[in-house]
């Protein structure tokens, strides 16, 4: 934290020639800011339907069905 306080922030844009007004600088910054666009949306979570383990057809009351599905889903 003390290093940040001792060293001033370096500018991102440096004017090398001419004397632009504050309005011209504001317009330039607005244009450059609009070019970047919004951040990309987060990737959707993969759907859990259609997993091969779900295609196994054990009877509803079978202990194998419950155990195998729970173990397989926990591994992923």
N, CA, C and O atoms as a Maestro MAE file, in Angstrom:
{
 s_m_m2io_version
 :::
 2.0.0
}

f_m_ct {
 s_m_title
 :::
 protein
 m_atom[304] {
  # First column is atom index #
  i_m_mmod_type
  r_m_x_coord
  r_m_y_coord
  r_m_z_coord
  i_m_residue_number
  s_m_chain_name
  s_m_pdb_residue_name
  s_m_pdb_atom_name
  i_m_atomic_number
  :::
  1 25 0.825 -1.183 0.000 1 A "UNK " " N  " 7
  2 3 0.000 0.000 0.000 1 A "UNK " " CA " 6
  3 2 0.874 1.253 0.000 1 A "UNK " " C  " 6
  4 15 0.514 2.250 -0.626 1 A "UNK " " O  " 8
  5 25 2.010 1.220 0.687 2 A "UNK " " N  " 7
  6 3 2.862 2.408 0.733 2 A "UNK " " CA " 6
  7 2 3.542 2.659 -0.605 2 A "UNK " " C  " 6
  8 15 3.808 3.811 -0.948 2 A "UNK " " O  " 8
  9 25 3.835 1.591 -1.381 3 A "UNK " " N  " 7
  10 3 4.438 1.784 -2.702 3 A "UNK " " CA " 6
  11 2 3.501 2.541 -3.635 3 A "UNK " " C  " 6
  12 15 3.940 3.372 -4.430 3 A "UNK " " O  " 8
  13 25 2.205 2.244 -3.531 4 A "UNK " " N  " 7
  14 3 1.235 2.922 -4.393 4 A "UNK " " CA " 6
  15 2 1.107 4.396 -4.018 4 A "UNK " " C  " 6
  16 15 0.876 5.237 -4.887 4 A "UNK " " O  " 8
  17 25 1.253 4.710 -2.756 5 A "UNK " " N  " 7
  18 3 1.130 6.096 -2.332 5 A "UNK " " CA " 6
  19 2 2.362 6.906 -2.727 5 A "UNK " " C  " 6
  20 15 2.243 8.102 -2.996 5 A "UNK " " O  " 8
  21 25 3.526 6.295 -2.767 6 A "UNK " " N  " 7
  22 3 4.745 7.018 -3.087 6 A "UNK " " CA " 6
  23 2 4.893 7.272 -4.582 6 A "UNK " " C  " 6
  24 15 5.412 8.316 -4.976 6 A "UNK " " O  " 8
  25 25 4.448 6.343 -5.423 7 A "UNK " " N  " 7
  26 3 4.597 6.483 -6.868 7 A "UNK " " CA " 6
  27 2 3.289 6.996 -7.472 7 A "UNK " " C  " 6
  28 15 2.250 6.353 -7.320 7 A "UNK " " O  " 8
  29 25 3.323 8.131 -8.147 8 A "UNK " " N  " 7
  30 3 2.086 8.650 -8.753 8 A "UNK " " CA " 6
  31 2 1.641 7.767 -9.920 8 A "UNK " " C  " 6
  32 15 2.443 7.057 -10.526 8 A "UNK " " O  " 8
  33 25 0.372 7.829 -10.210 9 A "UNK " " N  " 7
  34 3 -0.224 7.056 -11.301 9 A "UNK " " CA " 6
  35 2 0.260 7.598 -12.641 9 A "UNK " " C  " 6
  36 15 0.224 8.805 -12.878 9 A "UNK " " O  " 8
  37 25 0.710 6.707 -13.513 10 A "UNK " " N  " 7
  38 3 1.162 7.132 -14.834 10 A "UNK " " CA " 6
  39 2 -0.039 7.294 -15.755 10 A "UNK " " C  " 6
  40 15 -0.949 6.466 -15.714 10 A "UNK " " O  " 8
  41 25 -0.072 8.329 -16.581 11 A "UNK " " N  " 7
  42 3 -1.212 8.545 -17.476 11 A "UNK " " CA " 6
  43 2 -1.256 7.495 -18.586 11 A "UNK " " C  " 6
  44 15 -0.221 7.014 -19.045 11 A "UNK " " O  " 8
  45 25 -2.470 7.152 -19.007 12 A "UNK " " N  " 7
  46 3 -2.660 6.209 -20.104 12 A "UNK " " CA " 6
  47 2 -2.524 6.905 -21.457 12 A "UNK " " C  " 6
  48 15 -2.103 6.289 -22.436 12 A "UNK " " O  " 8
  49 25 -2.878 8.182 -21.509 13 A "UNK " " N  " 7
  50 3 -2.812 8.958 -22.749 13 A "UNK " " CA " 6
  51 2 -1.866 10.133 -22.517 13 A "UNK " " C  " 6
  52 15 -1.974 10.854 -21.525 13 A "UNK " " O  " 8
  53 25 -0.953 10.302 -23.439 14 A "UNK " " N  " 7
  54 3 0.000 11.406 -23.327 14 A "UNK " " CA " 6
  55 2 -0.118 12.287 -24.571 14 A "UNK " " C  " 6
  56 15 -0.023 11.792 -25.694 14 A "UNK " " O  " 8
  57 25 -0.321 13.563 -24.377 15 A "UNK " " N  " 7
  58 3 -0.423 14.521 -25.474 15 A "UNK " " CA " 6
  59 2 0.997 14.939 -25.862 15 A "UNK " " C  " 6
  60 15 1.713 15.543 -25.065 15 A "UNK " " O  " 8
  61 25 1.392 14.614 -27.082 16 A "UNK " " N  " 7
  62 3 2.748 14.927 -27.531 16 A "UNK " " CA " 6
  63 2 2.820 16.236 -28.308 16 A "UNK " " C  " 6
  64 15 3.867 16.882 -28.346 16 A "UNK " " O  " 8
  65 25 1.715 16.623 -28.923 17 A "UNK " " N  " 7
  66 3 1.739 17.773 -29.813 17 A "UNK " " CA " 6
  67 2 0.405 18.505 -29.721 17 A "UNK " " C  " 6
  68 15 -0.639 17.857 -29.642 17 A "UNK " " O  " 8
  69 25 0.411 19.797 -29.729 18 A "UNK " " N  " 7
  70 3 -0.815 20.578 -29.720 18 A "UNK " " CA " 6
  71 2 -1.325 20.820 -28.310 18 A "UNK " " C  " 6
  72 15 -0.740 20.369 -27.326 18 A "UNK " " O  " 8
  73 25 -2.444 21.551 -28.242 19 A "UNK " " N  " 7
  74 3 -3.059 21.895 -26.965 19 A "UNK " " CA " 6
  75 2 -4.557 21.613 -27.051 19 A "UNK " " C  " 6
  76 15 -5.339 22.537 -27.275 19 A "UNK " " O  " 8
  77 25 -4.977 20.353 -26.878 20 A "UNK " " N  " 7
  78 3 -6.413 20.057 -26.968 20 A "UNK " " CA " 6
  79 2 -7.158 20.631 -25.763 20 A "UNK " " C  " 6
  80 15 -6.618 20.737 -24.662 20 A "UNK " " O  " 8
  81 25 -8.402 20.992 -26.008 21 A "UNK " " N  " 7
  82 3 -9.227 21.515 -24.918 21 A "UNK " " CA " 6
  83 2 -9.738 20.345 -24.071 21 A "UNK " " C  " 6
  84 15 -9.597 19.179 -24.438 21 A "UNK " " O  " 8
  85 25 -10.325 20.690 -22.946 22 A "UNK " " N  " 7
  86 3 -10.886 19.660 -22.071 22 A "UNK " " CA " 6
  87 2 -12.017 18.907 -22.767 22 A "UNK " " C  " 6
  88 15 -12.183 17.703 -22.570 22 A "UNK " " O  " 8
  89 25 -12.794 19.622 -23.584 23 A "UNK " " N  " 7
  90 3 -13.899 18.977 -24.299 23 A "UNK " " CA " 6
  91 2 -13.379 17.994 -25.346 23 A "UNK " " C  " 6
  92 15 -13.956 16.923 -25.536 23 A "UNK " " O  " 8
  93 25 -12.298 18.355 -26.019 24 A "UNK " " N  " 7
  94 3 -11.723 17.444 -27.011 24 A "UNK " " CA " 6
  95 2 -11.149 16.193 -26.342 24 A "UNK " " C  " 6
  96 15 -11.292 15.087 -26.863 24 A "UNK " " O  " 8
  97 25 -10.512 16.367 -25.209 25 A "UNK " " N  " 7
  98 3 -10.003 15.206 -24.471 25 A "UNK " " CA " 6
  99 2 -11.145 14.321 -23.979 25 A "UNK " " C  " 6
  100 15 -11.058 13.094 -24.031 25 A "UNK " " O  " 8
  101 25 -12.213 14.953 -23.501 26 A "UNK " " N  " 7
  102 3 -13.366 14.185 -23.032 26 A "UNK " " CA " 6
  103 2 -13.993 13.403 -24.179 26 A "UNK " " C  " 6
  104 15 -14.398 12.255 -23.995 26 A "UNK " " O  " 8
  105 25 -14.078 14.013 -25.365 27 A "UNK " " N  " 7
  106 3 -14.633 13.315 -26.526 27 A "UNK " " CA " 6
  107 2 -13.744 12.141 -26.926 27 A "UNK " " C  " 6
  108 15 -14.250 11.069 -27.258 27 A "UNK " " O  " 8
  109 25 -12.442 12.329 -26.897 28 A "UNK " " N  " 7
  110 3 -11.508 11.254 -27.237 28 A "UNK " " CA " 6
  111 2 -11.623 10.092 -26.251 28 A "UNK " " C  " 6
  112 15 -11.645 8.931 -26.657 28 A "UNK " " O  " 8
  113 25 -11.694 10.397 -24.988 29 A "UNK " " N  " 7
  114 3 -11.814 9.350 -23.970 29 A "UNK " " CA " 6
  115 2 -13.144 8.621 -24.098 29 A "UNK " " C  " 6
  116 15 -13.202 7.407 -23.906 29 A "UNK " " O  " 8
  117 25 -14.220 9.349 -24.420 30 A "UNK " " N  " 7
  118 3 -15.524 8.705 -24.611 30 A "UNK " " CA " 6
  119 2 -15.499 7.752 -25.799 30 A "UNK " " C  " 6
  120 15 -16.051 6.654 -25.725 30 A "UNK " " O  " 8
  121 25 -14.864 8.163 -26.890 31 A "UNK " " N  " 7
  122 3 -14.778 7.298 -28.078 31 A "UNK " " CA " 6
  123 2 -13.944 6.062 -27.777 31 A "UNK " " C  " 6
  124 15 -14.341 4.946 -28.109 31 A "UNK " " O  " 8
  125 25 -12.797 6.257 -27.155 32 A "UNK " " N  " 7
  126 3 -11.943 5.109 -26.831 32 A "UNK " " CA " 6
  127 2 -12.616 4.166 -25.832 32 A "UNK " " C  " 6
  128 15 -12.438 2.950 -25.906 32 A "UNK " " O  " 8
  129 25 -13.382 4.722 -24.911 33 A "UNK " " N  " 7
  130 3 -14.097 3.886 -23.945 33 A "UNK " " CA " 6
  131 2 -15.224 3.096 -24.573 33 A "UNK " " C  " 6
  132 15 -15.513 1.980 -24.141 33 A "UNK " " O  " 8
  133 25 -15.872 3.661 -25.598 34 A "UNK " " N  " 7
  134 3 -16.987 2.951 -26.238 34 A "UNK " " CA " 6
  135 2 -16.498 1.865 -27.186 34 A "UNK " " C  " 6
  136 15 -17.244 0.935 -27.493 34 A "UNK " " O  " 8
  137 25 -15.262 1.965 -27.653 35 A "UNK " " N  " 7
  138 3 -14.727 0.956 -28.568 35 A "UNK " " CA " 6
  139 2 -14.548 -0.379 -27.859 35 A "UNK " " C  " 6
  140 15 -14.788 -1.431 -28.452 35 A "UNK " " O  " 8
  141 25 -14.134 -0.348 -26.615 36 A "UNK " " N  " 7
  142 3 -13.834 -1.591 -25.910 36 A "UNK " " CA " 6
  143 2 -15.080 -2.444 -25.710 36 A "UNK " " C  " 6
  144 15 -14.988 -3.670 -25.771 36 A "UNK " " O  " 8
  145 25 -16.222 -1.848 -25.476 37 A "UNK " " N  " 7
  146 3 -17.455 -2.594 -25.300 37 A "UNK " " CA " 6
  147 2 -17.548 -3.221 -23.920 37 A "UNK " " C  " 6
  148 15 -16.612 -3.139 -23.123 37 A "UNK " " O  " 8
  149 25 -18.685 -3.849 -23.644 38 A "UNK " " N  " 7
  150 3 -18.870 -4.472 -22.329 38 A "UNK " " CA " 6
  151 2 -18.060 -5.767 -22.228 38 A "UNK " " C  " 6
  152 15 -17.672 -6.337 -23.248 38 A "UNK " " O  " 8
  153 25 -17.811 -6.224 -21.025 39 A "UNK " " N  " 7
  154 3 -17.093 -7.494 -20.881 39 A "UNK " " CA " 6
  155 2 -17.954 -8.648 -21.392 39 A "UNK " " C  " 6
  156 15 -19.181 -8.551 -21.360 39 A "UNK " " O  " 8
  157 25 -17.349 -9.725 -21.858 40 A "UNK " " N  " 7
  158 3 -18.138 -10.845 -22.371 40 A "UNK " " CA " 6
  159 2 -18.944 -11.496 -21.254 40 A "UNK " " C  " 6
  160 15 -18.494 -11.536 -20.109 40 A "UNK " " O  " 8
  161 25 -20.126 -12.003 -21.574 41 A "UNK " " N  " 7
  162 3 -20.936 -12.653 -20.538 41 A "UNK " " CA " 6
  163 2 -20.258 -13.939 -20.070 41 A "UNK " " C  " 6
  164 15 -19.520 -14.562 -20.833 41 A "UNK " " O  " 8
  165 25 -20.502 -14.337 -18.830 42 A "UNK " " N  " 7
  166 3 -19.889 -15.578 -18.345 42 A "UNK " " CA " 6
  167 2 -20.430 -16.785 -19.111 42 A "UNK " " C  " 6
  168 15 -21.572 -16.784 -19.570 42 A "UNK " " O  " 8
  169 25 -19.608 -17.794 -19.236 43 A "UNK " " N  " 7
  170 3 -20.014 -19.005 -19.955 43 A "UNK " " CA " 6
  171 2 -21.107 -19.727 -19.171 43 A "UNK " " C  " 6
  172 15 -21.021 -19.827 -17.947 43 A "UNK " " O  " 8
  173 25 -22.129 -20.231 -19.857 44 A "UNK " " N  " 7
  174 3 -23.189 -20.947 -19.143 44 A "UNK " " CA " 6
  175 2 -22.676 -22.271 -18.592 44 A "UNK " " C  " 6
  176 15 -21.753 -22.877 -19.135 44 A "UNK " " O  " 8
  177 25 -23.288 -22.694 -17.514 45 A "UNK " " N  " 7
  178 3 -22.920 -23.981 -16.935 45 A "UNK " " CA " 6
  179 2 -23.405 -25.095 -17.858 45 A "UNK " " C  " 6
  180 15 -24.472 -24.976 -18.460 45 A "UNK " " O  " 8
  181 25 -22.641 -26.165 -17.974 46 A "UNK " " N  " 7
  182 3 -23.083 -27.258 -18.843 46 A "UNK " " CA " 6
  183 2 -24.353 -27.908 -18.296 46 A "UNK " " C  " 6
  184 15 -24.524 -28.054 -17.086 46 A "UNK " " O  " 8
  185 25 -25.223 -28.289 -19.199 47 A "UNK " " N  " 7
  186 3 -26.473 -28.929 -18.803 47 A "UNK " " CA " 6
  187 2 -26.179 -30.332 -18.280 47 A "UNK " " C  " 6
  188 15 -25.312 -31.033 -18.802 47 A "UNK " " O  " 8
  189 25 -26.898 -30.722 -17.263 48 A "UNK " " N  " 7
  190 3 -26.658 -32.031 -16.666 48 A "UNK " " CA " 6
  191 2 -27.557 -33.104 -17.272 48 A "UNK " " C  " 6
  192 15 -27.374 -34.285 -16.976 48 A "UNK " " O  " 8
  193 25 -28.511 -32.735 -18.102 49 A "UNK " " N  " 7
  194 3 -29.360 -33.757 -18.694 49 A "UNK " " CA " 6
  195 2 -28.599 -34.429 -19.827 49 A "UNK " " C  " 6
  196 15 -27.735 -33.813 -20.452 49 A "UNK " " O  " 8
  197 25 -28.910 -35.653 -20.086 50 A "UNK " " N  " 7
  198 3 -28.282 -36.374 -21.175 50 A "UNK " " CA " 6
  199 2 -26.953 -37.015 -20.826 50 A "UNK " " C  " 6
  200 15 -26.243 -37.476 -21.720 50 A "UNK " " O  " 8
  201 25 -26.598 -37.055 -19.555 51 A "UNK " " N  " 7
  202 3 -25.371 -37.748 -19.180 51 A "UNK " " CA " 6
  203 2 -25.562 -39.252 -19.384 51 A "UNK " " C  " 6
  204 15 -26.660 -39.763 -19.164 51 A "UNK " " O  " 8
  205 25 -24.529 -39.959 -19.794 52 A "UNK " " N  " 7
  206 3 -24.676 -41.403 -20.014 52 A "UNK " " CA " 6
  207 2 -25.150 -42.157 -18.779 52 A "UNK " " C  " 6
  208 15 -25.842 -43.168 -18.902 52 A "UNK " " O  " 8
  209 25 -24.791 -41.687 -17.608 53 A "UNK " " N  " 7
  210 3 -25.214 -42.392 -16.398 53 A "UNK " " CA " 6
  211 2 -26.732 -42.338 -16.232 53 A "UNK " " C  " 6
  212 15 -27.320 -43.238 -15.632 53 A "UNK " " O  " 8
  213 25 -27.361 -41.307 -16.752 54 A "UNK " " N  " 7
  214 3 -28.812 -41.194 -16.623 54 A "UNK " " CA " 6
  215 2 -29.550 -42.161 -17.541 54 A "UNK " " C  " 6
  216 15 -30.745 -42.394 -17.363 54 A "UNK " " O  " 8
  217 25 -28.854 -42.722 -18.512 55 A "UNK " " N  " 7
  218 3 -29.500 -43.644 -19.441 55 A "UNK " " CA " 6
  219 2 -29.596 -45.063 -18.891 55 A "UNK " " C  " 6
  220 15 -30.284 -45.908 -19.465 55 A "UNK " " O  " 8
  221 25 -28.914 -45.325 -17.791 56 A "UNK " " N  " 7
  222 3 -29.011 -46.649 -17.183 56 A "UNK " " CA " 6
  223 2 -30.398 -46.808 -16.578 56 A "UNK " " C  " 6
  224 15 -30.893 -45.915 -15.890 56 A "UNK " " O  " 8
  225 25 -31.011 -47.935 -16.837 57 A "UNK " " N  " 7
  226 3 -32.394 -48.131 -16.398 57 A "UNK " " CA " 6
  227 2 -32.481 -49.213 -15.327 57 A "UNK " " C  " 6
  228 15 -32.861 -50.351 -15.601 57 A "UNK " " O  " 8
  229 25 -32.129 -48.841 -14.125 58 A "UNK " " N  " 7
  230 3 -32.348 -49.738 -12.996 58 A "UNK " " CA " 6
  231 2 -33.742 -49.461 -12.449 58 A "UNK " " C  " 6
  232 15 -34.279 -48.375 -12.664 58 A "UNK " " O  " 8
  233 25 -34.332 -50.413 -11.752 59 A "UNK " " N  " 7
  234 3 -35.624 -50.136 -11.114 59 A "UNK " " CA " 6
  235 2 -35.481 -48.984 -10.109 59 A "UNK " " C  " 6
  236 15 -34.399 -48.746 -9.574 59 A "UNK " " O  " 8
  237 25 -36.571 -48.288 -9.866 60 A "UNK " " N  " 7
  238 3 -36.556 -47.119 -8.994 60 A "UNK " " CA " 6
  239 2 -36.108 -47.490 -7.584 60 A "UNK " " C  " 6
  240 15 -35.432 -46.702 -6.924 60 A "UNK " " O  " 8
  241 25 -36.474 -48.669 -7.121 61 A "UNK " " N  " 7
  242 3 -36.167 -49.076 -5.753 61 A "UNK " " CA " 6
  243 2 -34.795 -49.745 -5.624 61 A "UNK " " C  " 6
  244 15 -34.442 -50.201 -4.536 61 A "UNK " " O  " 8
  245 25 -34.016 -49.814 -6.703 62 A "UNK " " N  " 7
  246 3 -32.728 -50.506 -6.682 62 A "UNK " " CA " 6
  247 2 -31.661 -49.654 -5.994 62 A "UNK " " C  " 6
  248 15 -31.538 -48.461 -6.275 62 A "UNK " " O  " 8
  249 25 -30.901 -50.260 -5.105 63 A "UNK " " N  " 7
  250 3 -29.809 -49.549 -4.439 63 A "UNK " " CA " 6
  251 2 -28.693 -49.254 -5.432 63 A "UNK " " C  " 6
  252 15 -27.963 -48.277 -5.259 63 A "UNK " " O  " 8
  253 25 -28.543 -50.085 -6.477 64 A "UNK " " N  " 7
  254 3 -27.495 -49.872 -7.475 64 A "UNK " " CA " 6
  255 2 -27.713 -48.562 -8.229 64 A "UNK " " C  " 6
  256 15 -26.765 -47.822 -8.493 64 A "UNK " " O  " 8
  257 25 -28.949 -48.288 -8.565 65 A "UNK " " N  " 7
  258 3 -29.261 -47.068 -9.324 65 A "UNK " " CA " 6
  259 2 -28.876 -45.833 -8.527 65 A "UNK " " C  " 6
  260 15 -28.201 -44.941 -9.042 65 A "UNK " " O  " 8
  261 25 -29.299 -45.782 -7.288 66 A "UNK " " N  " 7
  262 3 -29.039 -44.605 -6.463 66 A "UNK " " CA " 6
  263 2 -27.543 -44.439 -6.220 66 A "UNK " " C  " 6
  264 15 -27.007 -43.339 -6.355 66 A "UNK " " O  " 8
  265 25 -26.871 -45.528 -5.862 67 A "UNK " " N  " 7
  266 3 -25.442 -45.453 -5.559 67 A "UNK " " CA " 6
  267 2 -24.633 -45.076 -6.794 67 A "UNK " " C  " 6
  268 15 -23.762 -44.210 -6.713 67 A "UNK " " O  " 8
  269 25 -24.902 -45.705 -7.932 68 A "UNK " " N  " 7
  270 3 -24.135 -45.440 -9.143 68 A "UNK " " CA " 6
  271 2 -24.338 -44.005 -9.630 68 A "UNK " " C  " 6
  272 15 -23.376 -43.341 -10.015 68 A "UNK " " O  " 8
  273 25 -25.567 -43.530 -9.615 69 A "UNK " " N  " 7
  274 3 -25.819 -42.157 -10.065 69 A "UNK " " CA " 6
  275 2 -25.152 -41.138 -9.147 69 A "UNK " " C  " 6
  276 15 -24.556 -40.170 -9.619 69 A "UNK " " O  " 8
  277 25 -25.250 -41.354 -7.847 70 A "UNK " " N  " 7
  278 3 -24.637 -40.400 -6.924 70 A "UNK " " CA " 6
  279 2 -23.121 -40.383 -7.079 70 A "UNK " " C  " 6
  280 15 -22.514 -39.312 -7.085 70 A "UNK " " O  " 8
  281 25 -22.506 -41.551 -7.205 71 A "UNK " " N  " 7
  282 3 -21.053 -41.607 -7.350 71 A "UNK " " CA " 6
  283 2 -20.601 -40.978 -8.661 71 A "UNK " " C  " 6
  284 15 -19.608 -40.251 -8.691 71 A "UNK " " O  " 8
  285 25 -21.315 -41.250 -9.732 72 A "UNK " " N  " 7
  286 3 -20.915 -40.714 -11.033 72 A "UNK " " CA " 6
  287 2 -21.073 -39.199 -11.075 72 A "UNK " " C  " 6
  288 15 -20.213 -38.505 -11.617 72 A "UNK " " O  " 8
  289 25 -22.152 -38.681 -10.516 73 A "UNK " " N  " 7
  290 3 -22.360 -37.232 -10.508 73 A "UNK " " CA " 6
  291 2 -21.340 -36.535 -9.611 73 A "UNK " " C  " 6
  292 15 -20.935 -35.407 -9.891 73 A "UNK " " O  " 8
  293 25 -20.926 -37.201 -8.538 74 A "UNK " " N  " 7
  294 3 -19.944 -36.580 -7.651 74 A "UNK " " CA " 6
  295 2 -18.563 -36.543 -8.292 74 A "UNK " " C  " 6
  296 15 -17.773 -35.651 -7.984 74 A "UNK " " O  " 8
  297 25 -18.252 -37.490 -9.178 75 A "UNK " " N  " 7
  298 3 -16.943 -37.520 -9.832 75 A "UNK " " CA " 6
  299 2 -16.791 -36.387 -10.827 75 A "UNK " " C  " 6
  300 15 -15.664 -35.961 -11.077 75 A "UNK " " O  " 8
  301 25 -17.854 -35.885 -11.399 76 A "UNK " " N  " 7
  302 3 -17.767 -34.856 -12.446 76 A "UNK " " CA " 6
  303 2 -17.642 -33.494 -11.872 76 A "UNK " " C  " 6
  304 15 -17.558 -32.517 -12.615 76 A "UNK " " O  " 8
  :::
 }
 m_bond[303] {
  # First column is bond index #
  i_m_from
  i_m_to
  i_m_order
  :::
  1 1 2 1
  2 2 3 1
  3 3 4 2
  4 3 5 1
  5 5 6 1
  6 6 7 1
  7 7 8 2
  8 7 9 1
  9 9 10 1
  10 10 11 1
  11 11 12 2
  12 11 13 1
  13 13 14 1
  14 14 15 1
  15 15 16 2
  16 15 17 1
  17 17 18 1
  18 18 19 1
  19 19 20 2
  20 19 21 1
  21 21 22 1
  22 22 23 1
  23 23 24 2
  24 23 25 1
  25 25 26 1
  26 26 27 1
  27 27 28 2
  28 27 29 1
  29 29 30 1
  30 30 31 1
  31 31 32 2
  32 31 33 1
  33 33 34 1
  34 34 35 1
  35 35 36 2
  36 35 37 1
  37 37 38 1
  38 38 39 1
  39 39 40 2
  40 39 41 1
  41 41 42 1
  42 42 43 1
  43 43 44 2
  44 43 45 1
  45 45 46 1
  46 46 47 1
  47 47 48 2
  48 47 49 1
  49 49 50 1
  50 50 51 1
  51 51 52 2
  52 51 53 1
  53 53 54 1
  54 54 55 1
  55 55 56 2
  56 55 57 1
  57 57 58 1
  58 58 59 1
  59 59 60 2
  60 59 61 1
  61 61 62 1
  62 62 63 1
  63 63 64 2
  64 63 65 1
  65 65 66 1
  66 66 67 1
  67 67 68 2
  68 67 69 1
  69 69 70 1
  70 70 71 1
  71 71 72 2
  72 71 73 1
  73 73 74 1
  74 74 75 1
  75 75 76 2
  76 75 77 1
  77 77 78 1
  78 78 79 1
  79 79 80 2
  80 79 81 1
  81 81 82 1
  82 82 83 1
  83 83 84 2
  84 83 85 1
  85 85 86 1
  86 86 87 1
  87 87 88 2
  88 87 89 1
  89 89 90 1
  90 90 91 1
  91 91 92 2
  92 91 93 1
  93 93 94 1
  94 94 95 1
  95 95 96 2
  96 95 97 1
  97 97 98 1
  98 98 99 1
  99 99 100 2
  100 99 101 1
  101 101 102 1
  102 102 103 1
  103 103 104 2
  104 103 105 1
  105 105 106 1
  106 106 107 1
  107 107 108 2
  108 107 109 1
  109 109 110 1
  110 110 111 1
  111 111 112 2
  112 111 113 1
  113 113 114 1
  114 114 115 1
  115 115 116 2
  116 115 117 1
  117 117 118 1
  118 118 119 1
  119 119 120 2
  120 119 121 1
  121 121 122 1
  122 122 123 1
  123 123 124 2
  124 123 125 1
  125 125 126 1
  126 126 127 1
  127 127 128 2
  128 127 129 1
  129 129 130 1
  130 130 131 1
  131 131 132 2
  132 131 133 1
  133 133 134 1
  134 134 135 1
  135 135 136 2
  136 135 137 1
  137 137 138 1
  138 138 139 1
  139 139 140 2
  140 139 141 1
  141 141 142 1
  142 142 143 1
  143 143 144 2
  144 143 145 1
  145 145 146 1
  146 146 147 1
  147 147 148 2
  148 147 149 1
  149 149 150 1
  150 150 151 1
  151 151 152 2
  152 151 153 1
  153 153 154 1
  154 154 155 1
  155 155 156 2
  156 155 157 1
  157 157 158 1
  158 158 159 1
  159 159 160 2
  160 159 161 1
  161 161 162 1
  162 162 163 1
  163 163 164 2
  164 163 165 1
  165 165 166 1
  166 166 167 1
  167 167 168 2
  168 167 169 1
  169 169 170 1
  170 170 171 1
  171 171 172 2
  172 171 173 1
  173 173 174 1
  174 174 175 1
  175 175 176 2
  176 175 177 1
  177 177 178 1
  178 178 179 1
  179 179 180 2
  180 179 181 1
  181 181 182 1
  182 182 183 1
  183 183 184 2
  184 183 185 1
  185 185 186 1
  186 186 187 1
  187 187 188 2
  188 187 189 1
  189 189 190 1
  190 190 191 1
  191 191 192 2
  192 191 193 1
  193 193 194 1
  194 194 195 1
  195 195 196 2
  196 195 197 1
  197 197 198 1
  198 198 199 1
  199 199 200 2
  200 199 201 1
  201 201 202 1
  202 202 203 1
  203 203 204 2
  204 203 205 1
  205 205 206 1
  206 206 207 1
  207 207 208 2
  208 207 209 1
  209 209 210 1
  210 210 211 1
  211 211 212 2
  212 211 213 1
  213 213 214 1
  214 214 215 1
  215 215 216 2
  216 215 217 1
  217 217 218 1
  218 218 219 1
  219 219 220 2
  220 219 221 1
  221 221 222 1
  222 222 223 1
  223 223 224 2
  224 223 225 1
  225 225 226 1
  226 226 227 1
  227 227 228 2
  228 227 229 1
  229 229 230 1
  230 230 231 1
  231 231 232 2
  232 231 233 1
  233 233 234 1
  234 234 235 1
  235 235 236 2
  236 235 237 1
  237 237 238 1
  238 238 239 1
  239 239 240 2
  240 239 241 1
  241 241 242 1
  242 242 243 1
  243 243 244 2
  244 243 245 1
  245 245 246 1
  246 246 247 1
  247 247 248 2
  248 247 249 1
  249 249 250 1
  250 250 251 1
  251 251 252 2
  252 251 253 1
  253 253 254 1
  254 254 255 1
  255 255 256 2
  256 255 257 1
  257 257 258 1
  258 258 259 1
  259 259 260 2
  260 259 261 1
  261 261 262 1
  262 262 263 1
  263 263 264 2
  264 263 265 1
  265 265 266 1
  266 266 267 1
  267 267 268 2
  268 267 269 1
  269 269 270 1
  270 270 271 1
  271 271 272 2
  272 271 273 1
  273 273 274 1
  274 274 275 1
  275 275 276 2
  276 275 277 1
  277 277 278 1
  278 278 279 1
  279 279 280 2
  280 279 281 1
  281 281 282 1
  282 282 283 1
  283 283 284 2
  284 283 285 1
  285 285 286 1
  286 286 287 1
  287 287 288 2
  288 287 289 1
  289 289 290 1
  290 290 291 1
  291 291 292 2
  292 291 293 1
  293 293 294 1
  294 294 295 1
  295 295 296 2
  296 295 297 1
  297 297 298 1
  298 298 299 1
  299 299 300 2
  300 299 301 1
  301 301 302 1
  302 302 303 1
  303 303 304 2
  :::
 }
}
